[in-house]
Amino acid sequence: KNIDIEMKGMKGYYHDPFSALYDAEGKELSMKSGSFYMRGDDEIHIGIELSNKKFTNPLRFPLHAYPSYIKGNVQIKIK
């Protein structure tokens, strides 16, 4: 029920890039709590604690305001 996301960003980027969270069936999931903090100039950490409702993996995180702040070719590596 806990999700930890680490992202590399540009210096000065202080935004949560996700607008919502959905499960594999398209159901929007609610968050019990969340955190956002920076480490250094370009490392973003996002923590999400989901409510106790059941969901189906995989989860989907649409990007908020894409592509207004993303320029050029972008690659996202997910571990």
VMD Tcl script that builds the backbone (N, CA, C; Angstrom):
set m [mol new atoms 237]
animate dup $m
set s [atomselect $m all]
$s set {name element resname resid chain x y z} {
  {N N LYS 1 A 0.811 -1.208 0.000}
  {CA C LYS 1 A 0.000 0.000 0.000}
  {C C LYS 1 A 0.847 1.260 0.000}
  {N N ASN 2 A 2.168 1.116 0.034}
  {CA C ASN 2 A 3.070 2.270 0.003}
  {C C ASN 2 A 3.860 2.271 -1.296}
  {N N ILE 3 A 3.957 3.454 -1.904}
  {CA C ILE 3 A 4.687 3.615 -3.147}
  {C C ILE 3 A 5.752 4.682 -2.931}
  {N N ASP 4 A 6.981 4.363 -3.303}
  {CA C ASP 4 A 8.083 5.323 -3.226}
  {C C ASP 4 A 8.621 5.533 -4.632}
  {N N ILE 5 A 8.667 6.789 -5.061}
  {CA C ILE 5 A 9.125 7.131 -6.401}
  {C C ILE 5 A 10.312 8.075 -6.272}
  {N N GLU 6 A 11.384 7.752 -6.979}
  {CA C GLU 6 A 12.563 8.613 -7.030}
  {C C GLU 6 A 12.767 9.013 -8.476}
  {N N MET 7 A 12.897 10.328 -8.710}
  {CA C MET 7 A 13.049 10.837 -10.071}
  {C C MET 7 A 14.208 11.815 -10.140}
  {N N LYS 8 A 14.852 11.827 -11.267}
  {CA C LYS 8 A 15.861 12.847 -11.553}
  {C C LYS 8 A 15.173 13.940 -12.355}
  {N N GLY 9 A 15.385 15.170 -11.958}
  {CA C GLY 9 A 14.774 16.291 -12.656}
  {C C GLY 9 A 15.787 17.372 -12.928}
  {N N MET 10 A 15.294 18.461 -13.439}
  {CA C MET 10 A 16.161 19.604 -13.689}
  {C C MET 10 A 16.269 20.445 -12.423}
  {N N LYS 11 A 17.364 21.124 -12.276}
  {CA C LYS 11 A 17.540 22.022 -11.141}
  {C C LYS 11 A 16.395 23.030 -11.139}
  {N N GLY 12 A 15.784 23.217 -9.993}
  {CA C GLY 12 A 14.683 24.163 -9.866}
  {C C GLY 12 A 13.310 23.571 -10.133}
  {N N TYR 13 A 13.213 22.275 -10.460}
  {CA C TYR 13 A 11.920 21.637 -10.703}
  {C C TYR 13 A 11.366 21.154 -9.363}
  {N N TYR 14 A 10.265 21.720 -8.935}
  {CA C TYR 14 A 9.702 21.391 -7.623}
  {C C TYR 14 A 8.222 21.040 -7.731}
  {N N HIS 15 A 7.878 20.142 -8.638}
  {CA C HIS 15 A 6.472 19.832 -8.872}
  {C C HIS 15 A 6.222 18.336 -8.806}
  {N N ASP 16 A 5.050 17.973 -8.346}
  {CA C ASP 16 A 4.584 16.593 -8.406}
  {C C ASP 16 A 4.073 16.379 -9.831}
  {N N PRO 17 A 4.667 15.475 -10.601}
  {CA C PRO 17 A 4.297 15.338 -12.011}
  {C C PRO 17 A 3.029 14.529 -12.272}
  {N N PHE 18 A 2.420 13.969 -11.227}
  {CA C PHE 18 A 1.269 13.095 -11.420}
  {C C PHE 18 A -0.033 13.783 -11.007}
  {N N SER 19 A -1.063 13.618 -11.824}
  {CA C SER 19 A -2.346 14.246 -11.536}
  {C C SER 19 A -3.290 13.309 -10.795}
  {N N ALA 20 A -3.153 12.018 -11.016}
  {CA C ALA 20 A -4.042 11.031 -10.404}
  {C C ALA 20 A -3.361 9.669 -10.461}
  {N N LEU 21 A -4.012 8.689 -9.880}
  {CA C LEU 21 A -3.464 7.341 -9.802}
  {C C LEU 21 A -4.596 6.372 -10.111}
  {N N TYR 22 A -4.370 5.443 -11.069}
  {CA C TYR 22 A -5.410 4.500 -11.494}
  {C C TYR 22 A -4.885 3.073 -11.442}
  {N N ASP 23 A -5.804 2.129 -11.195}
  {CA C ASP 23 A -5.393 0.730 -11.239}
  {C C ASP 23 A -5.620 0.193 -12.653}
  {N N ALA 24 A -5.350 -1.104 -12.865}
  {CA C ALA 24 A -5.424 -1.719 -14.189}
  {C C ALA 24 A -6.840 -1.713 -14.755}
  {N N GLU 25 A -7.847 -1.609 -13.900}
  {CA C GLU 25 A -9.242 -1.594 -14.351}
  {C C GLU 25 A -9.744 -0.179 -14.612}
  {N N GLY 26 A -8.875 0.835 -14.451}
  {CA C GLY 26 A -9.254 2.220 -14.698}
  {C C GLY 26 A -9.879 2.915 -13.505}
  {N N LYS 27 A -9.902 2.239 -12.352}
  {CA C LYS 27 A -10.478 2.828 -11.143}
  {C C LYS 27 A -9.481 3.815 -10.525}
  {N N GLU 28 A -9.934 5.053 -10.264}
  {CA C GLU 28 A -9.064 6.035 -9.631}
  {C C GLU 28 A -8.880 5.667 -8.162}
  {N N LEU 29 A -7.637 5.670 -7.727}
  {CA C LEU 29 A -7.319 5.294 -6.351}
  {C C LEU 29 A -7.166 6.543 -5.490}
  {N N SER 30 A -7.571 6.428 -4.245}
  {CA C SER 30 A -7.411 7.557 -3.332}
  {C C SER 30 A -6.181 7.334 -2.455}
  {N N MET 31 A -5.527 8.433 -2.142}
  {CA C MET 31 A -4.340 8.388 -1.302}
  {C C MET 31 A -4.711 8.697 0.134}
  {N N LYS 32 A -4.152 7.924 1.032}
  {CA C LYS 32 A -4.339 8.176 2.459}
  {C C LYS 32 A -3.432 9.323 2.897}
  {N N SER 33 A -2.211 9.326 2.369}
  {CA C SER 33 A -1.260 10.403 2.652}
  {C C SER 33 A -0.194 10.409 1.564}
  {N N GLY 34 A 0.583 11.489 1.546}
  {CA C GLY 34 A 1.638 11.591 0.560}
  {C C GLY 34 A 2.744 12.512 1.032}
  {N N SER 35 A 3.892 12.385 0.393}
  {CA C SER 35 A 5.023 13.257 0.727}
  {C C SER 35 A 5.761 13.616 -0.560}
  {N N PHE 36 A 6.456 14.742 -0.522}
  {CA C PHE 36 A 7.232 15.221 -1.649}
  {C C PHE 36 A 8.414 15.983 -1.074}
  {N N TYR 37 A 9.616 15.584 -1.465}
  {CA C TYR 37 A 10.789 16.342 -1.021}
  {C C TYR 37 A 11.910 16.220 -2.040}
  {N N MET 38 A 12.809 17.168 -1.978}
  {CA C MET 38 A 13.965 17.215 -2.866}
  {C C MET 38 A 15.206 16.789 -2.091}
  {N N ARG 39 A 16.113 16.105 -2.793}
  {CA C ARG 39 A 17.432 15.799 -2.245}
  {C C ARG 39 A 18.429 16.325 -3.255}
  {N N GLY 40 A 19.171 17.322 -2.872}
  {CA C GLY 40 A 20.081 17.962 -3.806}
  {C C GLY 40 A 19.313 18.853 -4.764}
  {N N ASP 41 A 19.925 19.150 -5.896}
  {CA C ASP 41 A 19.305 20.046 -6.870}
  {C C ASP 41 A 18.353 19.356 -7.834}
  {N N ASP 42 A 18.511 18.030 -8.027}
  {CA C ASP 42 A 17.749 17.395 -9.095}
  {C C ASP 42 A 17.122 16.047 -8.742}
  {N N GLU 43 A 17.106 15.666 -7.486}
  {CA C GLU 43 A 16.542 14.377 -7.092}
  {C C GLU 43 A 15.226 14.608 -6.358}
  {N N ILE 44 A 14.142 14.083 -6.938}
  {CA C ILE 44 A 12.794 14.265 -6.403}
  {C C ILE 44 A 12.328 12.950 -5.788}
  {N N HIS 45 A 11.763 13.021 -4.593}
  {CA C HIS 45 A 11.208 11.847 -3.928}
  {C C HIS 45 A 9.730 12.080 -3.663}
  {N N ILE 46 A 8.921 11.116 -4.089}
  {CA C ILE 46 A 7.480 11.181 -3.887}
  {C C ILE 46 A 7.071 9.917 -3.149}
  {N N GLY 47 A 6.348 10.076 -2.058}
  {CA C GLY 47 A 5.835 8.947 -1.295}
  {C C GLY 47 A 4.316 8.975 -1.321}
  {N N ILE 48 A 3.709 7.812 -1.556}
  {CA C ILE 48 A 2.257 7.708 -1.610}
  {C C ILE 48 A 1.825 6.545 -0.728}
  {N N GLU 49 A 0.885 6.807 0.159}
  {CA C GLU 49 A 0.264 5.746 0.951}
  {C C GLU 49 A -1.174 5.625 0.468}
  {N N LEU 50 A -1.523 4.451 -0.066}
  {CA C LEU 50 A -2.865 4.228 -0.590}
  {C C LEU 50 A -3.839 3.878 0.523}
  {N N SER 51 A -5.122 4.158 0.275}
  {CA C SER 51 A -6.157 3.759 1.228}
  {C C SER 51 A -6.229 2.231 1.247}
  {N N ASN 52 A -7.008 1.676 2.110}
  {CA C ASN 52 A -7.082 0.219 2.275}
  {C C ASN 52 A -8.010 -0.473 1.279}
  {N N LYS 53 A -8.493 0.247 0.279}
  {CA C LYS 53 A -9.363 -0.364 -0.728}
  {C C LYS 53 A -8.550 -1.260 -1.656}
  {N N LYS 54 A -9.174 -2.333 -2.146}
  {CA C LYS 54 A -8.492 -3.259 -3.053}
  {C C LYS 54 A -8.305 -2.622 -4.418}
  {N N PHE 55 A -7.201 -2.993 -5.087}
  {CA C PHE 55 A -6.922 -2.511 -6.437}
  {C C PHE 55 A -6.226 -3.611 -7.217}
  {N N THR 56 A -6.181 -3.435 -8.547}
  {CA C THR 56 A -5.580 -4.410 -9.445}
  {C C THR 56 A -4.334 -3.805 -10.077}
  {N N ASN 57 A -3.199 -4.504 -9.951}
  {CA C ASN 57 A -1.954 -4.073 -10.601}
  {C C ASN 57 A -2.021 -4.366 -12.085}
  {N N PRO 58 A -1.286 -3.665 -12.921}
  {CA C PRO 58 A -0.355 -2.589 -12.592}
  {C C PRO 58 A -1.083 -1.256 -12.409}
  {N N LEU 59 A -0.405 -0.338 -11.753}
  {CA C LEU 59 A -0.942 1.004 -11.533}
  {C C LEU 59 A -0.506 1.925 -12.661}
  {N N ARG 60 A -1.300 2.975 -12.884}
  {CA C ARG 60 A -1.006 3.945 -13.942}
  {C C ARG 60 A -0.983 5.340 -13.332}
  {N N PHE 61 A 0.054 6.110 -13.667}
  {CA C PHE 61 A 0.261 7.469 -13.161}
  {C C PHE 61 A 0.310 8.441 -14.338}
  {N N PRO 62 A -0.810 9.002 -14.792}
  {CA C PRO 62 A -0.734 9.972 -15.895}
  {C C PRO 62 A 0.066 11.207 -15.477}
  {N N LEU 63 A 0.842 11.738 -16.417}
  {CA C LEU 63 A 1.615 12.942 -16.142}
  {C C LEU 63 A 0.698 14.160 -16.169}
  {N N HIS 64 A 0.859 15.028 -15.205}
  {CA C HIS 64 A 0.078 16.252 -15.099}
  {C C HIS 64 A 0.657 17.315 -16.029}
  {N N ALA 65 A -0.182 17.947 -16.823}
  {CA C ALA 65 A 0.193 19.067 -17.690}
  {C C ALA 65 A 1.174 18.686 -18.795}
  {N N TYR 66 A 1.321 17.431 -19.108}
  {CA C TYR 66 A 2.186 17.022 -20.214}
  {C C TYR 66 A 1.606 17.539 -21.509}
  {N N PRO 67 A 2.312 18.045 -22.433}
  {CA C PRO 67 A 3.764 18.216 -22.479}
  {C C PRO 67 A 4.201 19.648 -22.199}
  {N N SER 68 A 3.435 20.429 -21.481}
  {CA C SER 68 A 3.727 21.858 -21.349}
  {C C SER 68 A 5.104 22.156 -20.768}
  {N N TYR 69 A 5.646 21.315 -19.902}
  {CA C TYR 69 A 6.952 21.615 -19.312}
  {C C TYR 69 A 8.036 20.647 -19.761}
  {N N ILE 70 A 7.715 19.682 -20.606}
  {CA C ILE 70 A 8.700 18.721 -21.089}
  {C C ILE 70 A 9.066 19.092 -22.515}
  {N N LYS 71 A 10.339 19.316 -22.735}
  {CA C LYS 71 A 10.805 19.694 -24.066}
  {C C LYS 71 A 11.861 18.693 -24.525}
  {N N GLY 72 A 11.853 18.381 -25.815}
  {CA C GLY 72 A 12.836 17.471 -26.366}
  {C C GLY 72 A 12.466 16.022 -26.145}
  {N N ASN 73 A 13.403 15.121 -26.409}
  {CA C ASN 73 A 13.183 13.685 -26.236}
  {C C ASN 73 A 13.304 13.319 -24.770}
  {N N VAL 74 A 12.387 12.508 -24.299}
  {CA C VAL 74 A 12.364 12.121 -22.898}
  {C C VAL 74 A 12.300 10.609 -22.801}
  {N N GLN 75 A 13.090 10.035 -21.929}
  {CA C GLN 75 A 13.028 8.617 -21.640}
  {C C GLN 75 A 12.769 8.442 -20.164}
  {N N ILE 76 A 11.865 7.535 -19.830}
  {CA C ILE 76 A 11.550 7.257 -18.426}
  {C C ILE 76 A 11.891 5.810 -18.155}
  {N N LYS 77 A 12.802 5.575 -17.229}
  {CA C LYS 77 A 13.215 4.226 -16.854}
  {C C LYS 77 A 12.497 3.856 -15.557}
  {N N ILE 78 A 11.804 2.746 -15.569}
  {CA C ILE 78 A 11.085 2.288 -14.386}
  {C C ILE 78 A 11.711 0.973 -13.939}
  {N N LYS 79 A 12.069 0.917 -12.668}
  {CA C LYS 79 A 12.682 -0.312 -12.125}
  {C C LYS 79 A 11.635 -1.150 -11.451}
}
mol reanalyze $m
mol bondsrecalc $m
mol representation Tube
mol addrep $m
